[in-house]
Amino acid sequence: MSIQRFVHKWHRSIAKRIPGIDPPVPVGNRRIAKASKIPFLLPSLSLSEIFEGSDQAEVTMLTRLIRTHKLAMPEHELITLGAIAKALQPKLVVEFGTFTGGSTTALASNMPVQSKIITIDLDPAKRDTHVHGLGVGVSGFDVGYLFRGTRYEQMIEQRYANSVDFDDQELLGKADLVFVDADHTYEFVKRDTQKALSFIKPGGSILWHDYTWEPSNTECVGVTQTVNEFWQEHSACAQIAGTRFAIYTPSIASLQSKRVAA
Ligand SMILES: C[S@@+](CC[C@H](N)C(=O)[O-])C[C@H]1O[C@@H](n2cnc3c(N)ncnc32)[C@H](O)[C@@H]1O
């Protein structure tokens, strides 16, 4: 029996007995076995093809975001996030997956002063009993510490929730951008994406991290599969060249119509 299957069975037996423990979701290992069969279907576009002029974006970046943690987003992707914030000028961003707050800070420091980010991560007190699609997740980190004490902290509202249970009706149709970067297994990304679609206003954008990945990171296949399906239904998506991001944004639809007409 694989470790993932063992953890899943163990958790299911505990969840039956102890009220208040999240019900388990199916273990994603079958999806992972099929990872090599899931292609990266999205067209690859440079950031400046998607957002005209963004190759000259002057992005604000705090040096505290330079880190060596294996899950830390690399600097070129943080700059990309900053440039996206500059291009979209969002008033409200919702983020699934705060972690230490690197992506939150990169977004906030490039958003208009009066804007706001709501960022969601698991309650640290529940992290050790919460079973992710791939087993128990990362532990021992301080959620959002990177934005604490910065001038951007006041723009950020940190909330603890399991993203799939996060159901704030007040956000429906209100966000300019939703960034999906929490649990990467298909069942979770699919639900986070449906939620993201319900949160964005007409003309809003959705951004996913880890749409593309190296062969050693097959656990991200759930993102690829979800975004491929989303693209087939909604179009207007691209992988951002030189990064692992995929984005759904209206400017891609206009670009595609221009190219068809030319
Ligand atoms: C890849 S990290 C996010 C990285 C962050 N966006 C950054 O770039 O700095 C994924 C985060 O999602 C959180 N997470 C995993 N499953 C979750 C869930 N079901 N609901 C909310 N957060 C979740 C993890 O605790 C972890 O902090």
The ligand as a MOL file (V3000), in Angstrom:
LIG
                    3D

  0  0  0     0  0            999 V3000
M  V30 BEGIN CTAB
M  V30 COUNTS 27 29 0 0 0
M  V30 BEGIN ATOM
M  V30 1 C 2.1500 26.4250 -3.2030 0
M  V30 2 S 1.7000 27.0870 -1.6570 0 CHG=1
M  V30 3 C 1.1720 28.7310 -2.0660 0
M  V30 4 C 2.3340 29.6040 -2.3980 0
M  V30 5 C 2.0170 31.0810 -2.4040 0
M  V30 6 N 0.9600 31.4000 -3.3430 0
M  V30 7 C 3.2770 31.8310 -2.7650 0
M  V30 8 O 3.5980 31.8740 -3.9520 0
M  V30 9 O 3.9390 32.3490 -1.8850 0 CHG=-1
M  V30 10 C 0.1730 26.2930 -1.3620 0
M  V30 11 C -0.5190 26.7710 -0.1000 0
M  V30 12 O -1.8490 26.3160 -0.1680 0
M  V30 13 C -2.2640 25.9230 1.1240 0
M  V30 14 N -3.3500 24.9690 0.9640 0
M  V30 15 C -3.2830 23.6750 0.6000 0
M  V30 16 N -4.5000 23.1330 0.5480 0
M  V30 17 C -5.3630 24.1070 0.8860 0
M  V30 18 C -6.7620 24.1720 1.0150 0
M  V30 19 N -7.5270 23.1000 0.7810 0
M  V30 20 N -7.3270 25.3460 1.3720 0
M  V30 21 C -6.5600 26.4480 1.6210 0
M  V30 22 N -5.2270 26.4500 1.4940 0
M  V30 23 C -4.6400 25.2980 1.1420 0
M  V30 24 C -1.0180 25.3230 1.7640 0
M  V30 25 O -1.1320 25.3620 3.1810 0
M  V30 26 C 0.0790 26.2190 1.1940 0
M  V30 27 O 0.3470 27.2740 2.0650 0
M  V30 END ATOM
M  V30 BEGIN BOND
M  V30 1 1 1 2
M  V30 2 1 2 3
M  V30 3 1 2 10
M  V30 4 1 3 4
M  V30 5 1 4 5
M  V30 6 1 5 6
M  V30 7 1 5 7
M  V30 8 2 7 8
M  V30 9 1 7 9
M  V30 10 1 10 11
M  V30 11 1 11 12
M  V30 12 1 11 26
M  V30 13 1 12 13
M  V30 14 1 13 14
M  V30 15 1 13 24
M  V30 16 1 14 15
M  V30 17 1 14 23
M  V30 18 2 15 16
M  V30 19 1 16 17
M  V30 20 1 17 18
M  V30 21 2 17 23
M  V30 22 1 18 19
M  V30 23 2 18 20
M  V30 24 1 20 21
M  V30 25 2 21 22
M  V30 26 1 22 23
M  V30 27 1 24 25
M  V30 28 1 24 26
M  V30 29 1 26 27
M  V30 END BOND
M  V30 END CTAB
M  END
